[in-house]
Amino acid sequence: MTYSDNKRDANEPELVKFWRDAGCVWIPMNRLAGFDGLLVDTSGMYIIEVKQPGKQLTMAERARRDEVEALGGDYHVIHNIQEAAALIGLEVATE
């Protein structure tokens, strides 16, 4: 298994700004991690993969998700602000 693709989704900056504005800490990961970052707030730490709506996980991301979930962990795929808010217990109005 290789982790060669380090492209970031175009919606990542908007989501990271939202989380930071909400008081969270975003720790970006490198391409070998198999996910985009760790999100930390007062309720815990989350493994996050940011995806544009309609895009699928890469093979490497699916492999990492499967590893994490096989151990009972959660691998969160976030597509938009509503999902980003719900993860940390907030609600935002839909447009």
C-alpha positions in Angstrom: 0.0 0.0 0.0 1.3 3.4 -0.9 0.4 6.9 0.3 1.7 9.0 -2.6 -1.2 11.4 -3.2 -1.0 14.5 -1.1 -3.6 16.6 -2.9 -5.8 18.7 -0.5 -9.4 19.1 -1.2 -10.4 22.7 -2.1 -12.9 22.9 0.8 -10.3 22.1 3.5 -9.3 25.7 4.2 -13.0 26.7 4.8 -13.6 23.8 7.1 -10.3 24.3 9.0 -11.2 28.0 9.5 -14.6 27.1 10.8 -13.2 24.7 13.4 -10.5 27.1 14.4 -13.0 29.9 14.8 -15.0 27.5 17.0 -12.0 27.1 19.3 -10.7 23.7 18.0 -7.1 22.8 17.2 -6.4 21.5 13.7 -3.2 19.4 13.3 -2.6 18.7 9.6 -1.1 15.4 8.7 1.3 14.5 5.9 0.5 12.3 3.0 1.7 9.1 4.8 -1.1 9.4 7.4 -3.9 8.4 5.2 -6.1 11.2 6.5 -6.0 15.0 6.4 -5.7 15.9 10.1 -6.5 15.5 13.7 -9.1 17.8 15.1 -9.1 18.5 18.9 -11.8 20.1 20.9 -13.0 19.9 24.5 -14.9 16.7 23.8 -12.0 14.8 22.3 -9.7 14.2 19.3 -11.0 13.2 15.8 -9.4 11.6 12.8 -10.6 13.7 9.8 -10.6 13.2 6.1 -11.9 16.2 4.2 -13.6 15.4 0.9 -15.3 17.5 -1.7 -18.9 16.6 -2.1 -19.2 13.8 -4.6 -15.6 12.6 -4.3 -14.6 9.2 -3.0 -11.9 8.1 -0.6 -8.7 7.0 -2.3 -7.4 3.5 -1.9 -5.0 4.6 0.8 -7.7 6.5 2.7 -10.0 3.5 2.6 -7.2 1.3 3.9 -6.4 3.7 6.8 -10.2 4.0 7.6 -10.4 0.2 7.7 -7.4 -0.1 10.0 -8.8 2.6 12.4 -12.3 1.1 12.4 -11.0 -2.5 12.9 -9.6 -1.3 16.2 -12.9 0.4 17.2 -11.8 3.9 16.2 -13.8 6.5 14.2 -12.5 7.9 10.9 -14.6 10.9 10.0 -15.2 12.0 6.4 -16.3 15.6 6.3 -17.7 17.2 3.2 -19.2 20.5 4.3 -19.7 23.0 7.1 -22.9 21.3 8.4 -21.0 18.0 8.9 -18.0 19.9 10.4 -20.4 21.6 12.9 -22.3 18.4 13.8 -19.0 16.7 14.6 -18.3 19.2 17.4 -21.9 19.5 18.6 -22.9 22.7 16.8 -25.6 23.5 14.3 -25.3 25.9 11.4 -28.1 27.0 9.1 -28.2 25.5 5.7 -28.1 27.9 2.7 
